[in-house]
Amino acid sequence: MDKSFVQKRMMEYAKQSSKSMAEISAKMGHRTNYISGVGNGRFEPKLEEVLYFCELLDITPADFFREQELTLDQQELCAMVRKAKPSHVRLLIEVLKELQKPFRK
């Protein structure tokens, strides 16, 4: 994993966030152009900053650093499942099983 991986991931998540890049940068204790600066290679975030970025955007570090690309929708679903009650997870599994069955007329 190289620094461009971290740059790319931070930009992807920042763009998908409901927070602006300026807001994320400010919450991280930087000037408002920090996240865009990470994206274009001007700044290299320390590991602690990446972890705080994950916390701010409610992303697990495992999802952030996963090299096998999950779509952002898949990552969102994973995050929701981790927070769900066990009975709701079981219900979701049953719904997904039903959705995978072939459609019959």
C-alpha positions in Angstrom: 0.0 0.0 0.0 1.4 3.4 -1.0 0.6 6.9 -0.1 -1.6 7.3 -3.2 -3.9 4.7 -1.8 -4.5 6.8 1.4 -4.9 10.0 -0.7 -7.5 8.3 -3.0 -9.5 6.8 -0.2 -9.6 10.1 1.8 -10.9 11.9 -1.3 -13.5 9.2 -2.1 -14.9 9.2 1.4 -14.8 13.0 1.8 -16.7 13.4 -1.5 -19.3 10.9 -0.4 -19.7 12.5 3.0 -22.5 14.9 3.9 -19.8 17.1 5.4 -17.8 19.5 3.2 -14.1 19.0 2.7 -13.6 22.3 4.5 -15.6 21.2 7.5 -13.7 17.8 7.7 -10.4 19.7 7.4 -11.4 22.1 10.2 -12.6 19.3 12.5 -9.2 17.6 12.0 -7.5 20.8 13.2 -6.2 21.9 9.8 -6.9 24.7 7.4 -10.0 24.3 5.2 -8.0 23.2 2.2 -6.3 20.2 4.0 -8.4 17.4 2.6 -8.1 18.7 -1.0 -4.4 19.1 -0.4 -4.2 15.4 0.7 -6.0 14.5 -2.5 -3.6 16.3 -4.7 -0.5 15.1 -2.8 0.5 18.4 -1.1 -0.1 16.9 2.3 0.6 13.5 3.7 -1.6 12.6 6.6 -0.2 10.8 9.6 -1.8 7.5 10.7 -3.4 9.3 13.7 -5.0 11.7 11.2 -6.3 9.0 9.0 -7.9 7.2 12.0 -9.5 10.5 13.2 -10.8 11.1 9.7 -12.4 7.6 9.8 -13.9 8.4 13.2 -15.3 11.7 11.9 -17.0 10.0 8.9 -18.1 6.9 10.8 -15.8 4.6 8.8 -14.1 1.7 10.3 -10.3 1.6 9.8 -10.7 -1.9 8.4 -13.1 -0.6 5.7 -10.8 2.4 4.9 -7.7 0.2 4.5 -9.4 -2.7 2.8 -7.6 -3.1 -0.5 -10.3 -5.4 -2.0 -12.6 -2.7 -3.2 -16.1 -2.7 -1.8 -18.4 -0.1 -3.3 -19.4 2.7 -1.0 -22.9 1.3 -0.9 -21.4 -2.1 0.3 -19.3 -0.3 2.9 -22.4 1.6 4.1 -24.3 -1.6 4.4 -21.5 -3.2 6.4 -21.4 -0.3 8.7 -25.2 -0.5 9.3 -25.1 -4.2 9.9 -22.3 -3.7 12.5 -24.6 -1.3 14.4 -27.8 -3.3 14.1 -29.4 -5.5 16.7 -28.8 -9.2 16.2 -32.5 -9.9 15.5 -32.4 -7.2 12.7 -29.3 -8.7 11.2 -31.0 -12.1 11.0 -34.0 -10.4 9.4 -31.8 -8.7 6.8 -30.1 -12.0 6.0 -33.5 -13.6 5.3 -34.5 -10.6 3.1 -31.3 -10.8 1.1 -31.8 -14.6 0.6 -35.2 -13.9 -0.8 -33.9 -11.3 -3.1 -31.4 -13.8 -4.5 -34.0 -16.3 -5.5 -34.9 -16.4 -9.2 -38.0 -14.4 -10.1 -41.0 -16.6 -10.9 -44.0 -15.4 -12.9 
